[in-house]
Amino acid sequence: MNSLTQGITLDDLRELWIAEAVPEPFSETAPLNRRTTSILIDKLLNPFEREVDFNGK
C-alpha cells in the first residue's frame, strides 16, 4: 500500500476536497461518508486504471 499512497500529503487532500466541492469543511478528523471516500479513492489512487490479473500473478 505504501507505493500507492507515497507522496499524498494533507495539502493534496485539502486541494482535492475543495476542488470536488465536498460540503463538509476539511479537517484531519472529518468523518468520511461513502461519497467523499469514493471521490478521494478515485482521484488519488485511480483504481480503474490498474490492470487486474485474474490468474493471481
Biopython code that builds the backbone (N, CA, C, O; Angstrom):
import numpy as np
from Bio.PDB.StructureBuilder import StructureBuilder

atoms = [
    (1, "MET", "N", (0.814, -1.195, 0.000)),
    (1, "MET", "CA", (0.000, 0.000, 0.000)),
    (1, "MET", "C", (0.857, 1.259, 0.000)),
    (1, "MET", "O", (0.442, 2.286, -0.536)),
    (2, "ASN", "N", (2.034, 1.195, 0.587)),
    (2, "ASN", "CA", (2.882, 2.382, 0.646)),
    (2, "ASN", "C", (3.211, 2.921, -0.729)),
    (2, "ASN", "O", (3.274, 4.137, -0.910)),
    (3, "SER", "N", (3.421, 2.055, -1.700)),
    (3, "SER", "CA", (3.776, 2.531, -3.035)),
    (3, "SER", "C", (2.596, 3.255, -3.697)),
    (3, "SER", "O", (2.799, 4.118, -4.552)),
    (4, "LEU", "N", (1.370, 2.908, -3.306)),
    (4, "LEU", "CA", (0.209, 3.576, -3.882)),
    (4, "LEU", "C", (0.002, 4.965, -3.299)),
    (4, "LEU", "O", (-0.424, 5.883, -4.000)),
    (5, "THR", "N", (0.300, 5.114, -2.027)),
    (5, "THR", "CA", (-0.003, 6.370, -1.347)),
    (5, "THR", "C", (1.212, 7.263, -1.164)),
    (5, "THR", "O", (1.103, 8.343, -0.583)),
    (6, "GLN", "N", (2.343, 6.839, -1.640)),
    (6, "GLN", "CA", (3.556, 7.633, -1.475)),
    (6, "GLN", "C", (3.375, 9.004, -2.124)),
    (6, "GLN", "O", (2.969, 9.102, -3.282)),
    (7, "GLY", "N", (3.677, 10.047, -1.379)),
    (7, "GLY", "CA", (3.617, 11.382, -1.925)),
    (7, "GLY", "C", (2.278, 12.090, -1.756)),
    (7, "GLY", "O", (2.158, 13.242, -2.171)),
    (8, "ILE", "N", (1.276, 11.462, -1.171)),
    (8, "ILE", "CA", (-0.003, 12.128, -0.930)),
    (8, "ILE", "C", (0.082, 12.837, 0.414)),
    (8, "ILE", "O", (0.300, 12.207, 1.449)),
    (9, "THR", "N", (-0.089, 14.133, 0.387)),
    (9, "THR", "CA", (0.019, 14.931, 1.607)),
    (9, "THR", "C", (-1.347, 15.474, 2.017)),
    (9, "THR", "O", (-2.320, 15.371, 1.270)),
    (10, "LEU", "N", (-1.400, 16.044, 3.199)),
    (10, "LEU", "CA", (-2.642, 16.686, 3.640)),
    (10, "LEU", "C", (-2.996, 17.857, 2.737)),
    (10, "LEU", "O", (-4.174, 18.137, 2.515)),
    (11, "ASP", "N", (-1.994, 18.538, 2.217)),
    (11, "ASP", "CA", (-2.261, 19.633, 1.273)),
    (11, "ASP", "C", (-2.918, 19.107, -0.001)),
    (11, "ASP", "O", (-3.811, 19.749, -0.554)),
    (12, "ASP", "N", (-2.470, 17.927, -0.467)),
    (12, "ASP", "CA", (-3.099, 17.297, -1.640)),
    (12, "ASP", "C", (-4.563, 16.994, -1.342)),
    (12, "ASP", "O", (-5.441, 17.273, -2.158)),
    (13, "LEU", "N", (-4.817, 16.428, -0.179)),
    (13, "LEU", "CA", (-6.192, 16.116, 0.209)),
    (13, "LEU", "C", (-7.053, 17.376, 0.314)),
    (13, "LEU", "O", (-8.197, 17.395, -0.140)),
    (14, "ARG", "N", (-6.500, 18.413, 0.909)),
    (14, "ARG", "CA", (-7.232, 19.675, 1.068)),
    (14, "ARG", "C", (-7.597, 20.272, -0.291)),
    (14, "ARG", "O", (-8.727, 20.716, -0.494)),
    (15, "GLU", "N", (-6.641, 20.281, -1.218)),
    (15, "GLU", "CA", (-6.904, 20.821, -2.561)),
    (15, "GLU", "C", (-7.979, 20.017, -3.282)),
    (15, "GLU", "O", (-8.870, 20.585, -3.913)),
    (16, "LEU", "N", (-7.890, 18.695, -3.186)),
    (16, "LEU", "CA", (-8.884, 17.836, -3.823)),
    (16, "LEU", "C", (-10.252, 18.033, -3.177)),
    (16, "LEU", "O", (-11.269, 18.083, -3.869)),
    (17, "TRP", "N", (-10.276, 18.142, -1.870)),
    (17, "TRP", "CA", (-11.508, 18.358, -1.104)),
    (17, "TRP", "C", (-12.224, 19.611, -1.610)),
    (17, "TRP", "O", (-13.433, 19.599, -1.840)),
    (18, "ILE", "N", (-11.468, 20.674, -1.776)),
    (18, "ILE", "CA", (-12.029, 21.947, -2.250)),
    (18, "ILE", "C", (-12.441, 21.842, -3.714)),
    (18, "ILE", "O", (-13.525, 22.292, -4.086)),
    (19, "ALA", "N", (-11.584, 21.251, -4.550)),
    (19, "ALA", "CA", (-11.857, 21.137, -5.983)),
    (19, "ALA", "C", (-13.116, 20.317, -6.261)),
    (19, "ALA", "O", (-13.851, 20.606, -7.204)),
    (20, "GLU", "N", (-13.362, 19.302, -5.446)),
    (20, "GLU", "CA", (-14.524, 18.433, -5.643)),
    (20, "GLU", "C", (-15.752, 18.926, -4.881)),
    (20, "GLU", "O", (-16.786, 18.257, -4.869)),
    (21, "ALA", "N", (-15.644, 20.086, -4.248)),
    (21, "ALA", "CA", (-16.757, 20.726, -3.535)),
    (21, "ALA", "C", (-17.393, 19.806, -2.502)),
    (21, "ALA", "O", (-18.617, 19.689, -2.431)),
    (22, "VAL", "N", (-16.551, 19.153, -1.699)),
    (22, "VAL", "CA", (-17.078, 18.338, -0.597)),
    (22, "VAL", "C", (-17.710, 19.307, 0.401)),
    (22, "VAL", "O", (-17.057, 20.254, 0.840)),
    (23, "PRO", "N", (-18.976, 19.079, 0.764)),
    (23, "PRO", "CA", (-19.696, 20.063, 1.571)),
    (23, "PRO", "C", (-19.167, 20.241, 3.000)),
    (23, "PRO", "O", (-19.289, 21.328, 3.565)),
    (24, "GLU", "N", (-18.587, 19.201, 3.586)),
    (24, "GLU", "CA", (-18.067, 19.332, 4.942)),
    (24, "GLU", "C", (-16.733, 20.080, 4.918)),
    (24, "GLU", "O", (-15.960, 19.930, 3.971)),
    (25, "PRO", "N", (-16.457, 20.874, 5.939)),
    (25, "PRO", "CA", (-15.153, 21.548, 5.995)),
    (25, "PRO", "C", (-14.023, 20.527, 6.134)),
    (25, "PRO", "O", (-14.171, 19.520, 6.826)),
    (26, "PHE", "N", (-12.901, 20.794, 5.477)),
    (26, "PHE", "CA", (-11.769, 19.878, 5.534)),
    (26, "PHE", "C", (-11.137, 19.914, 6.915)),
    (26, "PHE", "O", (-10.926, 20.982, 7.490)),
    (27, "SER", "N", (-10.840, 18.737, 7.434)),
    (27, "SER", "CA", (-10.085, 18.601, 8.670)),
    (27, "SER", "C", (-9.525, 17.187, 8.719)),
    (27, "SER", "O", (-10.079, 16.272, 8.110)),
    (28, "GLU", "N", (-8.429, 17.010, 9.443)),
    (28, "GLU", "CA", (-7.821, 15.682, 9.562)),
    (28, "GLU", "C", (-8.758, 14.696, 10.243)),
    (28, "GLU", "O", (-8.638, 13.488, 10.041)),
    (29, "THR", "N", (-9.674, 15.188, 11.031)),
    (29, "THR", "CA", (-10.562, 14.315, 11.792)),
    (29, "THR", "C", (-11.986, 14.293, 11.246)),
    (29, "THR", "O", (-12.887, 13.745, 11.880)),
    (30, "ALA", "N", (-12.190, 14.883, 10.080)),
    (30, "ALA", "CA", (-13.540, 14.902, 9.493)),
    (30, "ALA", "C", (-13.989, 13.478, 9.188)),
    (30, "ALA", "O", (-13.243, 12.705, 8.587)),
    (31, "PRO", "N", (-15.204, 13.130, 9.600)),
    (31, "PRO", "CA", (-15.704, 11.790, 9.255)),
    (31, "PRO", "C", (-15.937, 11.689, 7.747)),
    (31, "PRO", "O", (-16.383, 12.647, 7.116)),
    (32, "LEU", "N", (-15.635, 10.531, 7.181)),
    (32, "LEU", "CA", (-15.805, 10.332, 5.745)),
    (32, "LEU", "C", (-17.076, 9.537, 5.476)),
    (32, "LEU", "O", (-17.324, 8.502, 6.095)),
    (33, "ASN", "N", (-17.872, 10.040, 4.545)),
    (33, "ASN", "CA", (-19.034, 9.273, 4.111)),
    (33, "ASN", "C", (-18.657, 8.525, 2.835)),
    (33, "ASN", "O", (-17.531, 8.650, 2.353)),
    (34, "ARG", "N", (-19.578, 7.758, 2.292)),
    (34, "ARG", "CA", (-19.263, 6.960, 1.096)),
    (34, "ARG", "C", (-18.909, 7.836, -0.097)),
    (34, "ARG", "O", (-17.999, 7.501, -0.856)),
    (35, "ARG", "N", (-19.604, 8.941, -0.275)),
    (35, "ARG", "CA", (-19.348, 9.820, -1.415)),
    (35, "ARG", "C", (-17.928, 10.389, -1.357)),
    (35, "ARG", "O", (-17.181, 10.325, -2.333)),
    (36, "THR", "N", (-17.572, 10.944, -0.201)),
    (36, "THR", "CA", (-16.251, 11.553, -0.049)),
    (36, "THR", "C", (-15.155, 10.509, -0.194)),
    (36, "THR", "O", (-14.139, 10.760, -0.841)),
    (37, "THR", "N", (-15.354, 9.339, 0.405)),
    (37, "THR", "CA", (-14.367, 8.267, 0.291)),
    (37, "THR", "C", (-14.189, 7.850, -1.165)),
    (37, "THR", "O", (-13.064, 7.643, -1.619)),
    (38, "SER", "N", (-15.282, 7.727, -1.889)),
    (38, "SER", "CA", (-15.211, 7.346, -3.304)),
    (38, "SER", "C", (-14.451, 8.379, -4.120)),
    (38, "SER", "O", (-13.641, 8.022, -4.976)),
    (39, "ILE", "N", (-14.704, 9.640, -3.865)),
    (39, "ILE", "CA", (-14.012, 10.719, -4.586)),
    (39, "ILE", "C", (-12.509, 10.641, -4.327)),
    (39, "ILE", "O", (-11.709, 10.682, -5.262)),
    (40, "LEU", "N", (-12.132, 10.529, -3.059)),
    (40, "LEU", "CA", (-10.712, 10.505, -2.718)),
    (40, "LEU", "C", (-10.005, 9.298, -3.320)),
    (40, "LEU", "O", (-8.911, 9.430, -3.868)),
    (41, "ILE", "N", (-10.617, 8.133, -3.223)),
    (41, "ILE", "CA", (-10.004, 6.922, -3.791)),
    (41, "ILE", "C", (-9.876, 7.042, -5.301)),
    (41, "ILE", "O", (-8.829, 6.733, -5.870)),
    (42, "ASP", "N", (-10.943, 7.490, -5.945)),
    (42, "ASP", "CA", (-10.931, 7.592, -7.405)),
    (42, "ASP", "C", (-9.876, 8.569, -7.894)),
    (42, "ASP", "O", (-9.133, 8.267, -8.828)),
    (43, "LYS", "N", (-9.804, 9.734, -7.274)),
    (43, "LYS", "CA", (-8.880, 10.773, -7.739)),
    (43, "LYS", "C", (-7.428, 10.508, -7.338)),
    (43, "LYS", "O", (-6.515, 10.810, -8.107)),
    (44, "LEU", "N", (-7.203, 9.950, -6.151)),
    (44, "LEU", "CA", (-5.838, 9.786, -5.668)),
    (44, "LEU", "C", (-5.206, 8.452, -6.061)),
    (44, "LEU", "O", (-4.025, 8.403, -6.404)),
    (45, "LEU", "N", (-5.980, 7.378, -6.013)),
    (45, "LEU", "CA", (-5.413, 6.058, -6.294)),
    (45, "LEU", "C", (-5.698, 5.573, -7.701)),
    (45, "LEU", "O", (-5.024, 4.671, -8.197)),
    (46, "ASN", "N", (-6.696, 6.166, -8.352)),
    (46, "ASN", "CA", (-7.027, 5.839, -9.735)),
    (46, "ASN", "C", (-7.159, 4.327, -9.951)),
    (46, "ASN", "O", (-6.478, 3.766, -10.810)),
    (47, "PRO", "N", (-8.027, 3.665, -9.184)),
    (47, "PRO", "CA", (-8.073, 2.199, -9.221)),
    (47, "PRO", "C", (-8.519, 1.600, -10.549)),
    (47, "PRO", "O", (-8.151, 0.465, -10.854)),
    (48, "PHE", "N", (-9.286, 2.312, -11.335)),
    (48, "PHE", "CA", (-9.793, 1.746, -12.580)),
    (48, "PHE", "C", (-8.783, 1.813, -13.720)),
    (48, "PHE", "O", (-9.037, 1.298, -14.809)),
    (49, "GLU", "N", (-7.648, 2.442, -13.475)),
    (49, "GLU", "CA", (-6.572, 2.485, -14.462)),
    (49, "GLU", "C", (-5.606, 1.330, -14.277)),
    (49, "GLU", "O", (-4.709, 1.145, -15.099)),
    (50, "ARG", "N", (-5.767, 0.552, -13.224)),
    (50, "ARG", "CA", (-4.857, -0.558, -12.931)),
    (50, "ARG", "C", (-5.368, -1.834, -13.582)),
    (50, "ARG", "O", (-6.571, -2.091, -13.615)),
    (51, "GLU", "N", (-4.443, -2.622, -14.096)),
    (51, "GLU", "CA", (-4.823, -3.883, -14.706)),
    (51, "GLU", "C", (-5.117, -4.915, -13.629)),
    (51, "GLU", "O", (-4.457, -4.955, -12.591)),
    (52, "VAL", "N", (-6.091, -5.729, -13.884)),
    (52, "VAL", "CA", (-6.456, -6.801, -12.956)),
    (52, "VAL", "C", (-5.935, -8.113, -13.516)),
    (52, "VAL", "O", (-6.185, -8.457, -14.671)),
    (53, "ASP", "N", (-5.201, -8.842, -12.673)),
    (53, "ASP", "CA", (-4.685, -10.144, -13.067)),
    (53, "ASP", "C", (-5.595, -11.200, -12.452)),
    (53, "ASP", "O", (-5.486, -11.492, -11.261)),
    (54, "PHE", "N", (-6.478, -11.766, -13.239)),
    (54, "PHE", "CA", (-7.452, -12.726, -12.752)),
    (54, "PHE", "C", (-6.824, -14.084, -12.446)),
    (54, "PHE", "O", (-7.488, -14.953, -11.881)),
    (55, "ASN", "N", (-5.558, -14.279, -12.809)),
    (55, "ASN", "CA", (-4.858, -15.518, -12.515)),
    (55, "ASN", "C", (-4.032, -15.423, -11.239)),
    (55, "ASN", "O", (-3.408, -16.400, -10.826)),
    (56, "GLY", "N", (-4.025, -14.252, -10.617)),
    (56, "GLY", "CA", (-3.313, -14.078, -9.353)),
    (56, "GLY", "C", (-1.804, -14.009, -9.462)),
    (56, "GLY", "O", (-1.086, -14.318, -8.510)),
    (57, "LYS", "N", (-1.327, -13.602, -10.628)),
    (57, "LYS", "CA", (0.125, -13.498, -10.814)),
    (57, "LYS", "C", (0.576, -12.074, -10.727)),
    (57, "LYS", "O", (1.768, -11.795, -10.859)),
]
sb = StructureBuilder()
sb.init_structure("model")
sb.init_model(0)
sb.init_chain("A")
sb.init_seg("    ")
for serial, (resi, resn, name, xyz) in enumerate(atoms, 1):
    if name == "N":
        sb.init_residue(resn, " ", resi, " ")
    sb.init_atom(name, np.array(xyz, "f"), 0.0, 1.0, " ", f" {name:<3s}", serial, name[0])
structure = sb.get_structure()
